[in-house]
Amino acid sequence: MQIRPQPLSQAWQWFIQTVNLGTGNPRAIFGAAALLVATLMMVLIVGSLLTGLLGGGAGTPPGTALLALTLLLMVGMSILMPILLAGLMYVIREAEAGRPIHAHDVYQPFRQGRAGQLAGFGVVQMLLSALHMWVSAQLAGSEAYAVLLQGPFQNGTTEVAQLPELKHPLLLPLWGLLSSYFNTTVVLLGVALTMLSGLPFLAALKLAARATVRNLPAYLLVACLFAFALGALLLVLSMMGAMLVGALSQIFPPLATLLGLLFMVVILSVTLVVVCGSSYLIWRDTFAGEGDVSSANPPHSGGITV
């Protein structure tokens, strides 16, 4: 499959087109994102209940069964995530092509028998994350990296922990940026190639890695654009949610809890639509075949559709 080179200016087009996603069928797209969030939350709730049943009392060290279940839950979430992300990409593609689609089609990877192939990207993500942590520890130094992982406040105090001297203070942030870029882009493009182009796991992984290197400037720029935009949006939504929940907690605490949960689902759903929507657009412009209805680029607009 051919990899189309993307100019740096294409990053802005992807940004605008992603903002405009969902105007044709917002119920299906955002409903699918909400179902994705709800599915992950249900898995976490069930896992938490099981770990609570296996866990001992306060101060009791965790047993082997509890540790195994916790590890299984983490692995299961990592494997389930790319499958559901692929389903959301499928919903977005069908909605943008004007074909009938529903929110429950986020589970389409299971119906099409692609779940096994897509689960491989969860394993890749775990391996890449482990590599990221190992290299980061070498660049920072074991002691300094342990402090970074624990955060600025340690031992339950408000005193900011003093960070030991880093071994490579310039290489560490550069590695973090490039590692996060490659880890995220390779997995998302690989998921899109498997779900939307029908490629097997290994072929999709290799092609995604090649495209990630070849189109690095455009991909990295659009990632930075979304990072800043999403950060600002999530900050505003979080502040609004905190104000409303705080006000309602003084009047009717159960309603405040429900509203807080709703805000969390909304924030996560918007984030997922942006991530999967931009991944779909990048896949479409980089890989989609000429005869694919989803490969036809809409007229480039300089503004945001409302």
KOLMAR-389861 format. One record per residue (C-alpha): chain; x, y, z; residue number from 1. Coordinates in Angstrom, 1 decimal. Example, Ala and Ser with C-alpha at 12.3 -4.5 7.8 and 13.67 -1.06 7.14 Angstrom:
! residues 2
c->A, px->12.3, py->-4.5, pz->7.8, k->1 .
c->A, px->13.7, py->-1.1, pz->7.1, k->2 .
END
This chain:
! residues 306
c->A, px->0.0, py->0.0, pz->0.0, k->1 .
c->A, px->1.3, py->3.4, pz->-1.0, k->2 .
c->A, px->2.3, py->6.0, pz->1.6, k->3 .
c->A, px->1.3, py->9.5, pz->0.4, k->4 .
c->A, px->3.7, py->12.2, pz->1.6, k->5 .
c->A, px->1.9, py->14.9, pz->3.5, k->6 .
c->A, px->3.1, py->18.6, pz->3.5, k->7 .
c->A, px->3.5, py->20.5, pz->6.7, k->8 .
c->A, px->0.5, py->22.6, pz->5.9, k->9 .
c->A, px->-1.8, py->19.5, pz->5.9, k->10 .
c->A, px->-1.5, py->19.6, pz->9.7, k->11 .
c->A, px->-3.8, py->22.6, pz->9.9, k->12 .
c->A, px->-6.3, py->21.1, pz->7.5, k->13 .
c->A, px->-6.5, py->18.0, pz->9.7, k->14 .
c->A, px->-7.0, py->20.2, pz->12.7, k->15 .
c->A, px->-9.9, py->22.1, pz->11.1, k->16 .
c->A, px->-11.5, py->19.0, pz->9.7, k->17 .
c->A, px->-11.3, py->17.2, pz->13.1, k->18 .
c->A, px->-13.0, py->20.2, pz->14.8, k->19 .
c->A, px->-15.8, py->19.9, pz->12.1, k->20 .
c->A, px->-16.2, py->16.1, pz->12.6, k->21 .
c->A, px->-19.6, py->14.9, pz->13.8, k->22 .
c->A, px->-21.7, py->17.7, pz->12.2, k->23 .
c->A, px->-23.3, py->15.1, pz->9.9, k->24 .
c->A, px->-24.1, py->12.5, pz->12.5, k->25 .
c->A, px->-23.1, py->13.7, pz->16.0, k->26 .
c->A, px->-25.5, py->11.2, pz->17.7, k->27 .
c->A, px->-23.7, py->8.2, pz->16.3, k->28 .
c->A, px->-20.1, py->9.5, pz->16.8, k->29 .
c->A, px->-20.4, py->11.0, pz->20.3, k->30 .
c->A, px->-22.8, py->8.1, pz->21.3, k->31 .
c->A, px->-20.1, py->5.6, pz->20.2, k->32 .
c->A, px->-17.5, py->7.5, pz->22.2, k->33 .
c->A, px->-19.7, py->7.5, pz->25.3, k->34 .
c->A, px->-20.3, py->3.7, pz->24.9, k->35 .
c->A, px->-16.5, py->3.3, pz->24.7, k->36 .
c->A, px->-16.1, py->5.1, pz->27.9, k->37 .
c->A, px->-18.9, py->3.3, pz->29.6, k->38 .
c->A, px->-17.5, py->-0.1, pz->28.5, k->39 .
c->A, px->-14.1, py->0.7, pz->30.0, k->40 .
c->A, px->-15.7, py->2.0, pz->33.2, k->41 .
c->A, px->-17.7, py->-1.2, pz->33.5, k->42 .
c->A, px->-14.5, py->-3.3, pz->33.1, k->43 .
c->A, px->-12.8, py->-1.2, pz->35.8, k->44 .
c->A, px->-15.8, py->-1.4, pz->38.2, k->45 .
c->A, px->-16.0, py->-5.2, pz->37.8, k->46 .
c->A, px->-12.2, py->-5.5, pz->38.2, k->47 .
c->A, px->-12.3, py->-3.2, pz->41.3, k->48 .
c->A, px->-15.0, py->-5.3, pz->42.9, k->49 .
c->A, px->-13.1, py->-8.5, pz->42.3, k->50 .
c->A, px->-9.9, py->-7.1, pz->43.7, k->51 .
c->A, px->-11.8, py->-5.8, pz->46.7, k->52 .
c->A, px->-13.1, py->-9.3, pz->47.4, k->53 .
c->A, px->-9.7, py->-10.8, pz->47.1, k->54 .
c->A, px->-7.9, py->-8.1, pz->49.1, k->55 .
c->A, px->-7.2, py->-8.4, pz->52.7, k->56 .
c->A, px->-7.8, py->-5.9, pz->55.5, k->57 .
c->A, px->-5.9, py->-2.7, pz->56.1, k->58 .
c->A, px->-2.2, py->-3.3, pz->56.4, k->59 .
c->A, px->-2.4, py->-6.8, pz->55.0, k->60 .
c->A, px->0.1, py->-7.4, pz->52.1, k->61 .
c->A, px->-1.6, py->-8.3, pz->48.8, k->62 .
c->A, px->-1.8, py->-12.0, pz->48.0, k->63 .
c->A, px->-0.7, py->-13.7, pz->44.8, k->64 .
c->A, px->-4.3, py->-14.0, pz->43.5, k->65 .
c->A, px->-4.8, py->-10.2, pz->44.0, k->66 .
c->A, px->-1.6, py->-9.3, pz->42.3, k->67 .
c->A, px->-2.4, py->-11.6, pz->39.4, k->68 .
c->A, px->-5.9, py->-10.2, pz->39.1, k->69 .
c->A, px->-4.6, py->-6.6, pz->39.1, k->70 .
c->A, px->-2.1, py->-7.5, pz->36.4, k->71 .
c->A, px->-4.8, py->-9.2, pz->34.4, k->72 .
c->A, px->-7.0, py->-6.2, pz->34.7, k->73 .
c->A, px->-4.2, py->-3.9, pz->33.4, k->74 .
c->A, px->-3.4, py->-6.1, pz->30.5, k->75 .
c->A, px->-7.1, py->-6.6, pz->29.7, k->76 .
c->A, px->-7.6, py->-2.8, pz->29.6, k->77 .
c->A, px->-4.6, py->-2.3, pz->27.4, k->78 .
c->A, px->-5.8, py->-5.0, pz->24.9, k->79 .
c->A, px->-9.4, py->-3.8, pz->24.9, k->80 .
c->A, px->-8.5, py->-0.2, pz->24.2, k->81 .
c->A, px->-7.3, py->-0.5, pz->20.6, k->82 .
c->A, px->-10.3, py->-2.7, pz->19.7, k->83 .
c->A, px->-12.7, py->0.0, pz->20.9, k->84 .
c->A, px->-10.7, py->2.8, pz->19.3, k->85 .
c->A, px->-10.9, py->0.9, pz->16.0, k->86 .
c->A, px->-14.7, py->0.7, pz->16.5, k->87 .
c->A, px->-14.9, py->4.4, pz->17.0, k->88 .
c->A, px->-12.8, py->5.1, pz->13.9, k->89 .
c->A, px->-15.2, py->2.8, pz->12.0, k->90 .
c->A, px->-18.2, py->4.8, pz->13.2, k->91 .
c->A, px->-16.5, py->8.1, pz->12.2, k->92 .
c->A, px->-15.6, py->6.8, pz->8.7, k->93 .
c->A, px->-19.1, py->5.6, pz->8.1, k->94 .
c->A, px->-20.7, py->8.8, pz->9.4, k->95 .
c->A, px->-18.4, py->11.0, pz->7.3, k->96 .
c->A, px->-19.2, py->8.9, pz->4.2, k->97 .
c->A, px->-22.9, py->9.4, pz->4.8, k->98 .
c->A, px->-23.7, py->5.8, pz->5.4, k->99 .
c->A, px->-26.2, py->4.6, pz->8.0, k->100 .
c->A, px->-24.4, py->4.1, pz->11.3, k->101 .
c->A, px->-25.3, py->3.7, pz->15.0, k->102 .
c->A, px->-23.5, py->4.2, pz->18.3, k->103 .
c->A, px->-23.4, py->0.5, pz->19.0, k->104 .
c->A, px->-21.4, py->-0.1, pz->15.9, k->105 .
c->A, px->-18.4, py->0.8, pz->18.1, k->106 .
c->A, px->-18.3, py->-3.0, pz->18.8, k->107 .
c->A, px->-18.0, py->-3.7, pz->15.0, k->108 .
c->A, px->-14.4, py->-5.1, pz->15.4, k->109 .
c->A, px->-15.9, py->-8.0, pz->17.3, k->110 .
c->A, px->-18.5, py->-8.6, pz->14.7, k->111 .
c->A, px->-16.0, py->-8.5, pz->11.8, k->112 .
c->A, px->-13.6, py->-10.8, pz->13.6, k->113 .
c->A, px->-10.8, py->-8.2, pz->13.8, k->114 .
c->A, px->-10.6, py->-8.1, pz->17.5, k->115 .
c->A, px->-7.7, py->-10.6, pz->17.7, k->116 .
c->A, px->-5.6, py->-8.6, pz->15.2, k->117 .
c->A, px->-6.3, py->-5.3, pz->16.9, k->118 .
c->A, px->-5.5, py->-6.7, pz->20.4, k->119 .
c->A, px->-1.9, py->-7.0, pz->19.2, k->120 .
c->A, px->-1.6, py->-3.3, pz->19.2, k->121 .
c->A, px->-2.4, py->-3.3, pz->22.9, k->122 .
c->A, px->0.6, py->-5.6, pz->23.4, k->123 .
c->A, px->2.8, py->-3.3, pz->21.3, k->124 .
c->A, px->1.7, py->-0.3, pz->23.4, k->125 .
c->A, px->2.7, py->-2.1, pz->26.6, k->126 .
c->A, px->6.1, py->-3.1, pz->25.1, k->127 .
c->A, px->6.7, py->0.5, pz->23.8, k->128 .
c->A, px->5.7, py->1.9, pz->27.2, k->129 .
c->A, px->8.1, py->-0.4, pz->29.0, k->130 .
c->A, px->10.9, py->0.6, pz->26.6, k->131 .
c->A, px->10.0, py->4.3, pz->27.2, k->132 .
c->A, px->10.3, py->3.9, pz->31.0, k->133 .
c->A, px->13.6, py->1.9, pz->30.7, k->134 .
c->A, px->15.3, py->4.5, pz->28.5, k->135 .
c->A, px->13.9, py->7.3, pz->30.6, k->136 .
c->A, px->15.4, py->5.7, pz->33.7, k->137 .
c->A, px->18.8, py->5.5, pz->32.0, k->138 .
c->A, px->18.7, py->9.1, pz->30.9, k->139 .
c->A, px->17.5, py->10.5, pz->34.2, k->140 .
c->A, px->19.2, py->8.1, pz->36.6, k->141 .
c->A, px->17.4, py->5.6, pz->38.7, k->142 .
c->A, px->17.1, py->7.8, pz->41.8, k->143 .
c->A, px->15.9, py->10.8, pz->39.9, k->144 .
c->A, px->13.5, py->8.8, pz->37.8, k->145 .
c->A, px->11.9, py->7.2, pz->40.9, k->146 .
c->A, px->11.3, py->10.8, pz->42.2, k->147 .
c->A, px->9.7, py->11.8, pz->38.8, k->148 .
c->A, px->7.4, py->8.8, pz->39.0, k->149 .
c->A, px->6.3, py->9.5, pz->42.5, k->150 .
c->A, px->5.4, py->13.1, pz->41.7, k->151 .
c->A, px->6.4, py->16.4, pz->43.3, k->152 .
c->A, px->4.6, py->15.6, pz->46.6, k->153 .
c->A, px->5.7, py->12.6, pz->48.5, k->154 .
c->A, px->4.9, py->10.8, pz->51.8, k->155 .
c->A, px->1.5, py->12.6, pz->51.9, k->156 .
c->A, px->3.0, py->16.0, pz->52.7, k->157 .
c->A, px->2.6, py->19.3, pz->50.9, k->158 .
c->A, px->6.4, py->19.7, pz->50.8, k->159 .
c->A, px->7.8, py->19.6, pz->47.2, k->160 .
c->A, px->10.4, py->16.9, pz->46.8, k->161 .
c->A, px->13.8, py->18.0, pz->45.7, k->162 .
c->A, px->14.7, py->16.4, pz->42.4, k->163 .
c->A, px->18.1, py->14.9, pz->42.2, k->164 .
c->A, px->20.4, py->15.9, pz->39.4, k->165 .
c->A, px->19.5, py->14.3, pz->36.1, k->166 .
c->A, px->22.2, py->12.5, pz->34.1, k->167 .
c->A, px->21.0, py->13.9, pz->30.8, k->168 .
c->A, px->18.7, py->16.9, pz->31.4, k->169 .
c->A, px->18.5, py->17.8, pz->27.7, k->170 .
c->A, px->18.1, py->14.3, pz->26.2, k->171 .
c->A, px->15.4, py->13.3, pz->28.6, k->172 .
c->A, px->12.6, py->15.7, pz->27.4, k->173 .
c->A, px->13.6, py->15.1, pz->23.8, k->174 .
c->A, px->13.3, py->11.4, pz->24.3, k->175 .
c->A, px->10.0, py->11.8, pz->26.0, k->176 .
c->A, px->8.6, py->13.9, pz->23.1, k->177 .
c->A, px->9.8, py->11.6, pz->20.4, k->178 .
c->A, px->8.9, py->8.4, pz->22.3, k->179 .
c->A, px->5.4, py->9.6, pz->23.0, k->180 .
c->A, px->5.0, py->10.7, pz->19.3, k->181 .
c->A, px->6.1, py->7.3, pz->17.9, k->182 .
c->A, px->4.4, py->5.2, pz->20.4, k->183 .
c->A, px->1.0, py->6.9, pz->19.9, k->184 .
c->A, px->1.2, py->7.5, pz->16.2, k->185 .
c->A, px->2.3, py->4.0, pz->15.3, k->186 .
c->A, px->-0.4, py->2.4, pz->17.3, k->187 .
c->A, px->-3.2, py->4.7, pz->16.1, k->188 .
c->A, px->-2.2, py->4.4, pz->12.5, k->189 .
c->A, px->-1.8, py->0.6, pz->12.8, k->190 .
c->A, px->-5.3, py->0.3, pz->14.4, k->191 .
c->A, px->-6.7, py->2.4, pz->11.5, k->192 .
c->A, px->-4.9, py->0.3, pz->8.9, k->193 .
c->A, px->-6.2, py->-3.0, pz->10.4, k->194 .
c->A, px->-9.8, py->-1.8, pz->10.9, k->195 .
c->A, px->-10.3, py->0.4, pz->7.9, k->196 .
c->A, px->-7.9, py->-1.0, pz->5.3, k->197 .
c->A, px->-8.2, py->-4.6, pz->6.4, k->198 .
c->A, px->-4.5, py->-5.2, pz->6.7, k->199 .
c->A, px->-3.2, py->-8.0, pz->9.1, k->200 .
c->A, px->-1.5, py->-7.0, pz->12.3, k->201 .
c->A, px->2.2, py->-7.2, pz->11.2, k->202 .
c->A, px->1.7, py->-5.5, pz->7.8, k->203 .
c->A, px->-0.3, py->-2.7, pz->9.4, k->204 .
c->A, px->2.4, py->-2.2, pz->12.1, k->205 .
c->A, px->5.2, py->-2.0, pz->9.6, k->206 .
c->A, px->3.3, py->0.4, pz->7.3, k->207 .
c->A, px->2.3, py->2.6, pz->10.2, k->208 .
c->A, px->5.9, py->2.8, pz->11.4, k->209 .
c->A, px->7.2, py->3.7, pz->8.0, k->210 .
c->A, px->4.5, py->6.5, pz->7.6, k->211 .
c->A, px->5.3, py->7.8, pz->11.1, k->212 .
c->A, px->8.9, py->8.4, pz->10.0, k->213 .
c->A, px->8.2, py->9.6, pz->6.5, k->214 .
c->A, px->5.5, py->12.2, pz->7.5, k->215 .
c->A, px->7.0, py->13.1, pz->10.8, k->216 .
c->A, px->6.8, py->17.0, pz->10.4, k->217 .
c->A, px->3.1, py->17.0, pz->9.5, k->218 .
c->A, px->2.1, py->14.3, pz->12.0, k->219 .
c->A, px->4.1, py->15.9, pz->14.8, k->220 .
c->A, px->2.7, py->19.4, pz->14.1, k->221 .
c->A, px->-0.9, py->18.2, pz->14.2, k->222 .
c->A, px->-0.2, py->16.3, pz->17.4, k->223 .
c->A, px->1.1, py->19.5, pz->19.0, k->224 .
c->A, px->-1.9, py->21.5, pz->17.7, k->225 .
c->A, px->-4.3, py->19.0, pz->19.3, k->226 .
c->A, px->-2.3, py->18.8, pz->22.5, k->227 .
c->A, px->-2.6, py->22.6, pz->23.1, k->228 .
c->A, px->-6.2, py->22.8, pz->21.9, k->229 .
c->A, px->-7.4, py->19.8, pz->24.0, k->230 .
c->A, px->-5.5, py->21.0, pz->27.0, k->231 .
c->A, px->-7.3, py->24.4, pz->26.9, k->232 .
c->A, px->-10.7, py->22.8, pz->26.2, k->233 .
c->A, px->-10.3, py->20.2, pz->29.0, k->234 .
c->A, px->-9.2, py->22.9, pz->31.4, k->235 .
c->A, px->-12.3, py->25.0, pz->30.7, k->236 .
c->A, px->-14.6, py->21.9, pz->31.0, k->237 .
c->A, px->-12.9, py->20.8, pz->34.2, k->238 .
c->A, px->-13.3, py->24.2, pz->35.7, k->239 .
c->A, px->-17.0, py->24.4, pz->34.7, k->240 .
c->A, px->-17.6, py->21.0, pz->36.1, k->241 .
c->A, px->-15.8, py->21.7, pz->39.4, k->242 .
c->A, px->-17.9, py->24.9, pz->39.9, k->243 .
c->A, px->-21.2, py->23.2, pz->39.2, k->244 .
c->A, px->-20.4, py->20.1, pz->41.3, k->245 .
c->A, px->-19.2, py->22.3, pz->44.1, k->246 .
c->A, px->-22.4, py->24.3, pz->44.1, k->247 .
c->A, px->-24.6, py->21.3, pz->43.9, k->248 .
c->A, px->-22.7, py->19.4, pz->46.6, k->249 .
c->A, px->-24.0, py->22.0, pz->49.1, k->250 .
c->A, px->-27.6, py->21.4, pz->48.0, k->251 .
c->A, px->-27.9, py->17.8, pz->47.0, k->252 .
c->A, px->-24.7, py->15.7, pz->47.1, k->253 .
c->A, px->-26.0, py->12.7, pz->45.1, k->254 .
c->A, px->-26.9, py->15.0, pz->42.2, k->255 .
c->A, px->-23.4, py->16.5, pz->42.4, k->256 .
c->A, px->-21.8, py->13.1, pz->42.2, k->257 .
c->A, px->-24.0, py->12.2, pz->39.2, k->258 .
c->A, px->-23.1, py->15.5, pz->37.5, k->259 .
c->A, px->-19.4, py->15.0, pz->38.2, k->260 .
c->A, px->-19.6, py->11.5, pz->36.5, k->261 .
c->A, px->-21.4, py->13.0, pz->33.6, k->262 .
c->A, px->-18.8, py->15.7, pz->33.1, k->263 .
c->A, px->-16.1, py->13.0, pz->33.2, k->264 .
c->A, px->-17.8, py->11.0, pz->30.5, k->265 .
c->A, px->-18.2, py->14.1, pz->28.3, k->266 .
c->A, px->-14.6, py->15.1, pz->28.7, k->267 .
c->A, px->-13.4, py->11.6, pz->27.9, k->268 .
c->A, px->-15.8, py->11.3, pz->25.0, k->269 .
c->A, px->-14.7, py->14.6, pz->23.4, k->270 .
c->A, px->-11.0, py->13.5, pz->23.8, k->271 .
c->A, px->-11.7, py->10.2, pz->22.2, k->272 .
c->A, px->-13.5, py->11.7, pz->19.2, k->273 .
c->A, px->-10.6, py->14.1, pz->18.6, k->274 .
c->A, px->-8.0, py->11.3, pz->18.9, k->275 .
c->A, px->-9.9, py->8.9, pz->16.7, k->276 .
c->A, px->-11.2, py->11.5, pz->14.3, k->277 .
c->A, px->-7.7, py->12.9, pz->13.6, k->278 .
c->A, px->-6.4, py->9.4, pz->13.2, k->279 .
c->A, px->-9.1, py->8.6, pz->10.7, k->280 .
c->A, px->-8.3, py->11.7, pz->8.7, k->281 .
c->A, px->-4.6, py->11.0, pz->8.7, k->282 .
c->A, px->-5.3, py->7.4, pz->7.6, k->283 .
c->A, px->-7.6, py->8.6, pz->4.8, k->284 .
c->A, px->-5.2, py->11.1, pz->3.4, k->285 .
c->A, px->-2.1, py->8.9, pz->3.8, k->286 .
c->A, px->-3.3, py->5.4, pz->2.9, k->287 .
c->A, px->-7.0, py->5.2, pz->1.7, k->288 .
c->A, px->-7.3, py->3.8, pz->-1.9, k->289 .
c->A, px->-8.6, py->5.9, pz->-4.8, k->290 .
c->A, px->-11.8, py->3.8, pz->-5.0, k->291 .
c->A, px->-12.6, py->4.1, pz->-1.4, k->292 .
c->A, px->-15.5, py->6.5, pz->-0.8, k->293 .
c->A, px->-13.9, py->7.6, pz->2.5, k->294 .
c->A, px->-10.7, py->8.6, pz->0.6, k->295 .
c->A, px->-12.5, py->11.5, pz->-1.1, k->296 .
c->A, px->-11.3, py->14.6, pz->0.6, k->297 .
c->A, px->-14.0, py->17.1, pz->1.4, k->298 .
c->A, px->-13.4, py->20.7, pz->0.2, k->299 .
c->A, px->-10.7, py->22.2, pz->2.4, k->300 .
c->A, px->-12.2, py->24.9, pz->4.6, k->301 .
c->A, px->-10.4, py->27.6, pz->6.3, k->302 .
c->A, px->-12.9, py->27.9, pz->9.1, k->303 .
c->A, px->-14.9, py->25.8, pz->11.5, k->304 .
c->A, px->-18.3, py->24.6, pz->10.6, k->305 .
c->A, px->-21.1, py->25.3, pz->13.2, k->306 .
END
